[in-house]
Amino acid sequence: MSAMKIKKGDTVKVIAGKDKGKEGKVLAVNVKDNTVIVENVNMVTKHNKPSAANQAGGISTKEAALHISNVMLVVDGKATRVGFQMDGDKKVRVAKATGKVID
C-alpha cells in the first residue's frame, strides 16, 4: 500500500461535488476506503430514534466521508498536488506548486 498524500490535521480544499471550493481541516482518514472526513464539509442529516442515551431523539447533522480524489492539500493558502521525496533516509511530502517540504 502506498503512503497517503493527505493526513489527519491537514487543511484541504474540496475540488469536486456539492461543497466545491470549501476548505476545512481533515478530522479522519480511512486508508482502506480512500476517504477523508473534513470539518464542516459534506454535512448530512441523521434521524435519531429515542434511546436510553438520547431521550429526545431528533435530527442531527454530521460530516460524511469524501473520496480523497475530491480534495487537494492547501499549503500557504494555495491548493497544490503532493509528491514524495527522500530527505536523507526519511520519505517526506513535497508541495508540487512550490517545491516546499510539507512535513
C-alpha positions in Angstrom: 0.0 0.0 0.0 1.3 3.4 -0.9 1.6 6.3 1.5 -1.4 8.6 1.8 -0.8 12.1 0.4 -3.3 13.7 2.9 -3.1 13.2 6.6 -5.2 13.9 9.7 -4.9 17.6 10.7 -4.1 18.8 7.1 -6.1 21.7 5.6 -7.7 20.7 2.4 -9.9 22.3 -0.3 -12.8 20.5 -1.9 -12.4 20.4 -5.7 -15.5 18.4 -6.7 -19.0 17.8 -5.6 -21.7 19.9 -3.8 -19.2 21.6 -1.5 -16.7 22.5 -4.2 -14.5 25.4 -3.1 -14.9 24.9 0.7 -11.8 24.5 2.9 -11.5 22.7 6.1 -9.3 20.6 8.4 -9.1 16.8 8.0 -10.7 15.1 11.0 -10.1 11.5 9.9 -8.6 9.5 7.1 -9.8 6.0 6.1 -6.9 4.3 4.2 -8.9 1.2 3.4 -11.7 3.1 1.5 -9.5 6.1 0.4 -11.9 8.6 2.1 -11.5 11.6 4.3 -13.8 13.4 6.7 -13.4 17.2 6.5 -14.6 19.6 9.2 -17.9 21.3 8.3 -17.9 19.8 4.7 -20.4 17.3 3.2 -22.9 17.7 6.1 -25.7 15.1 6.2 -28.7 14.9 8.4 -29.2 11.8 10.7 -32.6 10.9 12.2 -32.0 9.6 15.7 -34.5 7.3 17.4 -35.1 8.0 21.1 -33.0 5.7 23.3 -31.7 5.5 26.8 -28.7 7.7 26.0 -30.7 10.1 23.9 -34.2 10.5 25.4 -35.5 13.1 22.9 -34.2 11.6 19.7 -34.5 14.1 16.8 -32.4 15.2 13.8 -28.7 15.8 14.0 -26.1 16.9 11.4 -22.6 15.4 11.0 -19.8 15.2 8.4 -19.9 12.4 5.9 -16.8 11.0 4.1 -15.5 12.3 0.9 -13.3 10.4 -1.6 -9.7 11.5 -1.3 -9.5 12.4 -5.0 -12.1 15.2 -4.4 -9.8 17.2 -2.1 -6.5 19.0 -2.5 -3.9 19.9 0.1 -3.6 23.6 0.9 -0.1 24.9 1.5 0.4 28.6 2.2 -3.2 29.4 1.1 -2.8 27.7 -2.3 -4.2 24.3 -3.3 -1.4 22.0 -4.6 -0.7 18.5 -5.7 1.5 16.4 -3.4 4.6 14.4 -4.2 7.2 12.5 -2.2 10.9 13.0 -1.9 13.7 11.3 0.1 15.2 13.6 2.7 18.3 11.6 3.8 16.7 8.3 4.8 13.3 9.8 5.5 10.4 10.0 3.0 8.7 13.4 3.1 5.7 15.0 1.3 6.5 17.9 -1.1 4.1 20.5 -2.5 4.3 20.3 -6.3 3.4 24.0 -6.8 6.2 25.4 -4.6 8.6 22.5 -4.0 8.3 23.2 -0.3 8.6 20.2 2.1 5.4 19.8 4.0 6.4 17.6 6.9 
